[in-house]
C-alpha cells in the first residue's frame, strides 16, 4: 500500500477537486509530486480521504459472512446491479419487483430461480412477506407537494416513495436500505429529504445519518455518487453497530474495466453498441484521451457546439473521450448523448454494451435483454455491483450483530 503511486488526475478524483486545484496545491507546496509528476499515496496521508485508503480494513471486511440466512426483498430492482451486489454479500433474495419488462427479462434470464414480480409496485400485497429480514430499493425521487408544514406518510400518496414505505409498513423488516441520487440531499432546498426523514420516523424506524458514497472508493472504475439511507427498526436500534464500508486501497480506472487486470481476468468481450454518424466520428477522432470539445480547433468547436459555444462554462461532457488512466465519468442511459458523451479511449465510437456493463462492474456472464438502447438504459440506471457488495457486507455485519444480541 505504501508504495501505491497515483497520477495528478487520480489525486483530483480522490479529493473531489479539479486538476487545476491540484496544480495550485503543487505551486503553493501543499502537495509534492515525484520526478515523473506522480504522487506517492503514503506521502499524502495528511488528507483524510487518502489516510482512509491507506488504513482501510477493506480486506477484513471481505471476511464478513451471514451467520444465518437473511431473506431480502428489493423494489425498483432494474437490471440487478444492487441485487447482484447484495447476493454476493450474502443476502437471499425472496422477491424483486420491477415495472420495466426488459429489465424483468434480464433478471429472469440470469437468475431463473429469482422470484421476479413484474408490474406496478402499487398492485403488490406485501403482507405475505411479513417479517422478512431486509428490504432495499432505489425509489425514484419524485417531488412531494408541501400542503402542510410537516409531511407525513399519507401526504406522500401518489409517489413511489409512498409505495416503498407501504412495503416497509407491511413487511416490518429489521433493516431497510434506500438508495437515490446525490441530488436528493438538496432537492427542493432539503425539504424532500426532511419529509422522507419524518416519514421514516413515523413508521417506527431510525435513520442512520445518510451518506453519499463515491463509487471510485469501492473497486468501481467510475466517478458515480449515490446517496444511501440505512434504517433500523426502533426495537433493534440498541443492537446497531452499523458502519459505512471502508475504501479499497486503490482507485481503479477505465483500463481496469476494459482490459485484463485488477477487475477482470480477460479483455472486454466484443458486443453490440451505438455508432457515430460519419461527421461526428471525424470530429471525435480529433479529441485526445481524457479530452473534450475544448481540445478541438476553434472552427470545429463552433460547428460542434453550435449555440452552446457562446454560453460559457465547462460543458466537459460534450465531445468527451474517456482515458484509460482515469475512472470513467458517470454513465448515463445512453453513451452518445451530446451533453454526456462517453467515447472509447482509443477507438472513435461510443462505449459498447459490455464495456458499459464492466464500468458498472457487472460480471461478463450477466446478459441484458432488449434493444440496444434499452440495454444501455438498464446498465446506466444500475447501482454498480461492487459498490452494492461493499455496503451489503456492512449490512450483513449489522444483521449478524442484531441476531447475536437477540438470541
C-alpha positions as CSV (number, residue, x, y, z in Angstrom):
1,X,0.0,0.0,0.0
2,X,2.7,2.5,1.0
3,X,4.2,2.3,-2.5
4,X,1.0,3.0,-4.3
5,X,1.6,5.7,-6.9
6,X,-1.1,7.9,-8.4
7,X,-1.3,10.5,-11.1
8,X,-2.4,14.1,-10.7
9,X,-5.8,13.4,-12.2
10,X,-6.3,10.4,-9.8
11,X,-5.4,12.7,-6.8
12,X,-8.0,15.2,-8.1
13,X,-10.6,12.4,-8.2
14,X,-9.8,11.2,-4.7
15,X,-10.1,14.7,-3.3
16,X,-13.1,15.6,-5.4
17,X,-11.4,18.7,-6.9
18,X,-10.3,19.7,-10.4
19,X,-6.8,19.1,-11.8
20,X,-6.3,22.8,-11.8
21,X,-6.8,22.8,-8.0
22,X,-4.2,20.1,-7.6
23,X,-1.8,22.2,-9.8
24,X,-2.3,25.2,-7.5
25,X,-1.6,22.9,-4.4
26,X,1.6,21.9,-6.1
27,X,2.6,25.6,-6.7
28,X,2.0,26.6,-3.1
29,X,3.6,23.5,-1.6
30,X,0.5,21.8,-0.3
31,X,1.4,18.7,-2.3
32,X,4.7,17.5,-3.6
33,X,5.0,15.3,-6.7
34,X,7.8,13.0,-7.6
35,X,10.1,13.5,-10.6
36,X,7.7,11.8,-13.0
37,X,4.8,14.0,-11.9
38,X,3.2,11.2,-9.9
39,X,2.4,11.2,-6.2
40,X,3.0,8.6,-3.5
41,X,-0.1,7.8,-1.6
42,X,1.9,7.4,1.6
43,X,3.2,11.0,1.3
44,X,-0.4,12.3,1.2
45,X,-1.7,10.7,4.4
46,X,-2.4,14.1,5.9
47,X,-5.5,14.2,3.6
48,X,-8.4,12.3,5.4
49,X,-9.5,10.6,2.1
50,X,-6.0,9.3,1.5
51,X,-5.5,8.2,5.1
52,X,-8.7,6.3,5.0
53,X,-7.5,4.4,1.9
54,X,-4.1,3.6,3.5
55,X,-5.5,2.5,6.8
56,X,-8.6,0.7,5.4
57,X,-9.9,-2.5,6.8
58,X,-11.2,-3.5,3.3
59,X,-9.5,-7.0,3.4
60,X,-11.0,-7.6,6.9
61,X,-14.5,-6.6,5.6
62,X,-14.2,-9.3,2.8
63,X,-14.5,-11.9,5.6
64,X,-17.9,-10.8,6.7
65,X,-20.4,-13.6,6.1
66,X,-24.0,-14.1,7.3
67,X,-24.4,-16.2,10.4
68,X,-27.9,-17.3,9.2
69,X,-29.9,-17.0,6.0
70,X,-31.1,-13.4,5.7
71,X,-34.0,-13.1,3.3
72,X,-34.4,-9.9,1.3
73,X,-36.8,-8.1,-0.9
74,X,-35.9,-5.5,-3.5
75,X,-38.2,-2.9,-5.1
76,X,-37.4,-0.9,-8.3
77,X,-34.8,-3.6,-9.0
78,X,-33.9,-2.6,-12.5
79,X,-31.4,-4.9,-14.2
80,X,-29.9,-6.2,-11.0
81,X,-26.9,-4.1,-10.0
82,X,-27.9,-3.7,-6.4
83,X,-29.4,-7.3,-6.3
84,X,-26.2,-9.0,-7.5
85,X,-24.1,-7.0,-5.1
86,X,-26.3,-7.9,-2.2
87,X,-26.3,-11.5,-3.3
88,X,-22.5,-11.5,-3.4
89,X,-22.6,-10.1,0.2
90,X,-24.7,-13.0,1.3
91,X,-28.4,-12.0,1.1
92,X,-31.0,-14.5,0.0
93,X,-33.4,-12.8,-2.4
94,X,-37.1,-13.8,-1.9
95,X,-38.7,-11.3,-4.3
96,X,-37.7,-8.5,-6.7
97,X,-40.2,-6.0,-8.1
98,X,-39.6,-4.1,-11.3
99,X,-42.1,-2.5,-13.8
100,X,-39.8,-2.4,-16.9
101,X,-40.4,-5.6,-18.9
102,X,-36.9,-5.7,-20.4
103,X,-35.2,-5.3,-17.0
104,X,-37.5,-8.1,-15.7
105,X,-36.5,-10.3,-18.6
106,X,-32.8,-9.6,-17.8
107,X,-33.3,-10.6,-14.2
108,X,-35.1,-13.8,-15.2
109,X,-32.5,-14.7,-17.9
110,X,-29.6,-14.5,-15.4
111,X,-31.4,-15.8,-12.3
112,X,-34.2,-18.2,-13.3
113,X,-34.7,-19.1,-9.6
114,X,-35.3,-15.5,-8.5
115,X,-38.9,-14.5,-7.8
116,X,-39.3,-11.6,-10.2
117,X,-42.6,-9.8,-9.8
118,X,-43.2,-7.7,-12.9
119,X,-45.6,-4.8,-12.7
120,X,-46.6,-1.7,-10.8
121,X,-45.5,-1.7,-7.2
122,X,-48.8,-0.3,-6.1
123,X,-50.5,-3.5,-7.1
124,X,-48.5,-5.7,-4.8
125,X,-49.7,-7.0,-1.4
126,X,-46.5,-7.1,0.8
127,X,-48.2,-8.6,3.9
128,X,-47.3,-12.1,2.6
129,X,-43.7,-11.2,3.1
130,X,-44.1,-10.1,6.7
131,X,-41.0,-10.2,9.0
132,X,-38.5,-10.7,6.2
133,X,-35.1,-9.5,7.4
134,X,-34.2,-6.8,4.9
135,X,-35.8,-4.6,2.2
136,X,-34.0,-2.5,-0.3
137,X,-34.8,-0.2,-3.2
138,X,-33.7,2.8,-5.3
139,X,-37.0,4.6,-5.1
140,X,-37.4,7.3,-7.8
141,X,-37.3,10.7,-6.2
142,X,-40.5,12.4,-7.2
143,X,-41.4,15.8,-5.8
144,X,-43.9,15.9,-3.0
145,X,-46.4,18.7,-2.5
146,X,-46.0,20.6,0.7
147,X,-49.5,21.4,1.7
148,X,-48.8,21.1,5.5
149,X,-45.7,22.1,7.4
150,X,-45.0,18.6,8.5
151,X,-45.2,16.0,5.7
152,X,-46.4,12.6,6.9
153,X,-46.8,9.2,5.3
154,X,-50.3,9.9,3.9
155,X,-49.1,13.2,2.3
156,X,-46.7,11.3,0.1
157,X,-49.6,9.3,-1.5
158,X,-49.3,9.1,-5.3
159,X,-45.5,8.9,-5.2
160,X,-43.3,5.8,-5.5
161,X,-41.8,6.7,-2.1
162,X,-45.3,6.2,-0.6
163,X,-45.3,2.6,-2.1
164,X,-41.8,2.0,-0.8
165,X,-42.9,3.0,2.7
166,X,-46.1,1.0,2.4
167,X,-44.0,-2.1,1.7
168,X,-41.9,-1.4,4.8
169,X,-45.0,-1.0,6.9
170,X,-46.5,-4.3,5.7
171,X,-43.3,-6.3,5.9
172,X,-41.7,-4.7,9.0
173,X,-38.1,-5.7,8.1
174,X,-35.4,-5.5,10.7
175,X,-33.4,-3.2,8.4
176,X,-34.1,-1.4,5.1
177,X,-31.9,0.4,2.6
178,X,-33.0,3.3,0.4
179,X,-30.8,4.4,-2.5
180,X,-31.0,7.5,-4.5
181,X,-29.2,10.2,-6.5
182,X,-26.9,12.6,-4.6
183,X,-29.3,15.4,-5.6
184,X,-31.9,14.2,-3.1
185,X,-29.8,15.9,-0.3
186,X,-30.5,19.3,-1.7
187,X,-33.8,18.6,-3.6
188,X,-36.3,21.5,-3.0
189,X,-33.8,23.1,-0.6
190,X,-33.6,20.0,1.5
191,X,-37.4,19.8,2.1
192,X,-37.8,16.4,0.3
193,X,-35.2,14.7,2.4
194,X,-36.7,16.2,5.6
195,X,-40.1,14.9,4.6
196,X,-38.5,11.4,4.0
197,X,-36.9,11.6,7.4
198,X,-40.1,12.4,9.1
199,X,-42.0,9.6,7.4
200,X,-39.2,7.1,8.4
201,X,-39.6,8.2,12.0
202,X,-43.4,8.0,11.8
203,X,-43.3,4.3,10.7
204,X,-41.0,3.3,13.6
205,X,-37.5,3.3,12.1
206,X,-34.3,5.1,13.0
207,X,-32.3,6.6,10.1
208,X,-28.5,6.4,10.3
209,X,-27.1,9.7,9.0
210,X,-27.5,9.4,5.2
211,X,-24.2,9.3,3.3
212,X,-23.1,9.9,-0.3
213,X,-20.8,7.0,-1.3
214,X,-18.4,7.7,-4.2
215,X,-18.1,4.5,-6.3
216,X,-14.4,5.0,-7.0
217,X,-13.6,4.1,-3.4
218,X,-15.2,0.7,-3.7
219,X,-13.5,-1.0,-6.7
220,X,-15.7,0.7,-9.3
221,X,-13.8,2.4,-12.2
222,X,-16.4,5.2,-12.4
223,X,-17.0,8.6,-10.8
224,X,-20.5,7.8,-9.7
225,X,-22.0,9.0,-6.5
226,X,-25.1,7.6,-4.8
227,X,-26.9,8.6,-1.6
228,X,-27.7,5.7,0.8
229,X,-30.2,5.7,3.6
230,X,-29.8,2.9,6.2
231,X,-32.8,2.5,8.6
232,X,-33.1,0.1,11.6
233,X,-36.4,-0.8,13.3
234,X,-36.7,1.1,16.5
235,X,-36.8,-2.0,18.8
236,X,-33.5,-3.2,17.3
237,X,-31.5,0.1,17.3
238,X,-29.9,-0.6,20.6
239,X,-28.1,-3.6,18.8
240,X,-26.8,-1.4,16.0
241,X,-23.1,-1.5,15.1
242,X,-23.6,-0.2,11.6
243,X,-20.6,1.5,10.0
244,X,-20.2,2.6,6.4
245,X,-17.9,0.4,4.2
246,X,-14.2,1.4,4.2
247,X,-12.5,2.3,1.0
248,X,-10.4,0.0,-1.2
249,X,-6.7,0.9,-1.2
250,X,-6.5,1.7,-4.9
251,X,-8.5,3.8,-7.4
252,X,-9.4,1.7,-10.5
253,X,-9.6,3.2,-14.0
254,X,-11.2,2.6,-17.4
255,X,-8.1,0.4,-18.2
256,X,-9.1,-1.9,-15.3
257,X,-12.6,-2.1,-16.7
258,X,-11.8,-2.7,-20.4
259,X,-8.6,-4.7,-20.2
260,X,-7.4,-7.8,-18.3
261,X,-6.1,-6.8,-14.9
262,X,-7.3,-5.8,-11.5
263,X,-11.0,-6.3,-12.1
264,X,-11.4,-8.9,-14.9
265,X,-9.2,-11.8,-16.0
266,X,-9.7,-11.1,-19.7
267,X,-10.1,-8.1,-22.0
268,X,-13.6,-6.9,-22.5
269,X,-15.6,-9.2,-24.8
270,X,-16.9,-7.7,-28.1
271,X,-20.6,-6.7,-28.2
272,X,-23.1,-4.5,-29.9
273,X,-23.1,-0.8,-29.4
274,X,-24.2,2.5,-30.9
275,X,-22.2,4.1,-33.7
276,X,-21.5,7.7,-34.6
277,X,-22.6,9.4,-37.8
278,X,-19.7,10.0,-40.1
279,X,-19.2,13.7,-39.4
280,X,-19.4,13.2,-35.7
281,X,-16.9,10.4,-35.9
282,X,-14.4,12.7,-37.8
283,X,-14.8,15.4,-35.1
284,X,-14.4,13.0,-32.2
285,X,-11.3,11.4,-33.8
286,X,-9.6,14.8,-33.1
287,X,-10.2,14.6,-29.3
288,X,-7.4,13.1,-27.3
289,X,-7.9,10.5,-24.4
290,X,-9.4,12.4,-21.4
291,X,-10.2,15.4,-23.6
292,X,-13.4,17.1,-24.7
293,X,-14.7,19.8,-27.0
294,X,-12.2,22.4,-25.7
295,X,-9.4,20.3,-27.3
296,X,-10.8,20.8,-30.8
297,X,-9.7,23.6,-33.2
298,X,-11.9,26.7,-32.8
299,X,-13.8,26.4,-36.1
300,X,-14.7,22.7,-35.2
301,X,-15.7,23.8,-31.7
302,X,-18.1,26.3,-33.2
303,X,-19.5,23.7,-35.6
304,X,-19.9,21.0,-33.0
305,X,-21.1,23.1,-30.1
306,X,-23.4,25.5,-32.1
307,X,-25.2,27.8,-29.6
308,X,-23.5,26.2,-26.6
309,X,-20.2,27.6,-27.9
310,X,-21.3,31.1,-26.8
311,X,-22.8,30.1,-23.4
312,X,-19.5,29.8,-21.5
313,X,-19.0,27.3,-18.6
314,X,-17.3,23.9,-18.7
315,X,-19.7,21.5,-20.5
316,X,-16.8,19.0,-20.3
317,X,-19.2,16.1,-21.1
318,X,-19.5,17.3,-24.7
319,X,-17.3,15.5,-27.2
320,X,-15.8,13.7,-24.2
321,X,-13.3,10.9,-24.8
322,X,-12.6,8.7,-21.8
323,X,-9.0,7.9,-20.7
324,X,-7.6,4.6,-19.8
325,X,-5.7,6.3,-16.9
326,X,-8.8,7.7,-15.1
327,X,-12.1,6.3,-13.8
328,X,-15.0,6.8,-16.2
329,X,-17.3,9.7,-15.8
330,X,-20.8,8.6,-14.5
331,X,-22.5,6.5,-17.1
332,X,-25.9,7.8,-18.3
333,X,-28.7,6.0,-20.1
334,X,-27.0,6.5,-23.5
335,X,-23.3,6.8,-24.3
336,X,-23.7,9.1,-27.3
337,X,-25.9,11.9,-26.0
338,X,-24.3,15.2,-26.9
339,X,-24.2,16.6,-23.3
340,X,-22.8,13.4,-21.8
341,X,-20.6,11.8,-24.4
342,X,-18.7,8.6,-23.4
343,X,-16.3,7.9,-26.3
344,X,-14.0,4.9,-26.1
345,X,-10.4,5.8,-25.0
346,X,-8.8,4.5,-28.3
347,X,-11.5,3.7,-30.8
348,X,-13.7,6.5,-32.1
349,X,-17.0,5.1,-31.1
350,X,-19.3,5.2,-28.1
351,X,-18.7,2.6,-25.4
352,X,-20.5,-0.6,-26.3
353,X,-22.8,-2.7,-24.1
354,X,-20.2,-5.0,-22.5
355,X,-17.9,-2.0,-21.8
356,X,-20.8,-0.1,-20.2
357,X,-21.5,-3.2,-18.1
358,X,-17.9,-3.6,-17.0
359,X,-17.7,0.1,-15.9
360,X,-20.7,-0.7,-13.7
361,X,-18.8,-3.9,-12.5
362,X,-21.4,-6.3,-13.8
363,X,-20.0,-9.8,-14.3
364,X,-19.3,-10.7,-18.0
365,X,-21.8,-13.6,-17.8
366,X,-24.6,-11.2,-16.8
367,X,-26.6,-10.8,-20.1
368,X,-29.0,-8.0,-20.9
369,X,-32.3,-8.3,-22.7
370,X,-34.0,-5.8,-25.1
371,X,-33.0,-3.3,-27.7
372,X,-29.5,-1.8,-27.6
373,X,-31.0,1.5,-26.2
374,X,-32.9,-0.5,-23.6
375,X,-29.8,-2.4,-22.6
376,X,-27.8,0.9,-22.2
377,X,-30.6,2.3,-20.1
378,X,-30.7,-0.7,-17.8
379,X,-27.0,-0.6,-17.3
380,X,-26.8,3.2,-16.9
381,X,-29.5,3.2,-14.2
382,X,-27.9,0.5,-12.1
383,X,-26.1,0.6,-8.8
384,X,-22.5,-0.5,-9.5
385,X,-22.3,-4.1,-8.4
386,X,-19.1,-3.7,-6.4
387,X,-20.5,-0.7,-4.5
388,X,-23.6,-2.7,-3.7
389,X,-21.5,-5.6,-2.4
390,X,-19.4,-3.2,-0.2
391,X,-22.5,-1.8,1.5
392,X,-24.1,-5.2,1.5
393,X,-21.3,-6.7,3.6
394,X,-21.7,-4.0,6.3
395,X,-25.5,-4.6,6.3
396,X,-24.8,-8.3,6.9
397,X,-22.5,-7.3,9.8
398,X,-25.3,-5.2,11.2
399,X,-27.9,-8.1,10.9
400,X,-25.3,-10.5,12.4
401,X,-24.9,-8.2,15.4
402,X,-28.7,-7.9,15.9
403,X,-29.0,-11.7,15.6
404,X,-26.3,-12.3,18.2
405,X,-27.9,-9.9,20.6
406,X,-31.5,-11.1,20.5
407,X,-30.7,-14.9,20.6
